[in-house]
Amino acid sequence: MIITEMKWRECVDFQSGHRLGRVVCAKDDWAYVVPIYYAFTKKLVLRVLTLRQKVEWMRVIVQELTAR
């Protein structure tokens, strides 16, 4: 597989055509993939997380990253 950088227009077209995505978090050398639903416009991405554990884990990761 060849991975290339997407242009802004390609990103907008791709994201506006989908509603389900994934966010990958890492904690204690473990990767955690979080499925998310989102709505996308040219100026806004609205994410919806449904399970509390996912939200709590992501908050911990954000706190650890911002503390650095």
Residue, then its C-alpha position, 0 to 999 in steps of 0.5 A: m500500500i502506498i500512503t500519500e498526503m491528501k489535499w484539503r479538497e480530497c479530505v473534505d470530499f472524503q469526510s463529507g461522504h461518511r458518518l462513521g470513523r475511528v479515533v486511535c488512542a494509545k495508553d501504556d503501550w496499548a492502542y485503543v481504537v474508538p469508533i465514532y459517529y460524526a457530522f462534517t461541514k467545511k468548517l466543523v466536525l461534530r464527534v459523538l462518543t457513546l460509551r463512557q469508558k472511551v470518553e474517560w480514557m480519552r480524557v486521561i490521554v489528553q491530560e497526560l499530553t497537555a501536562r508535558 
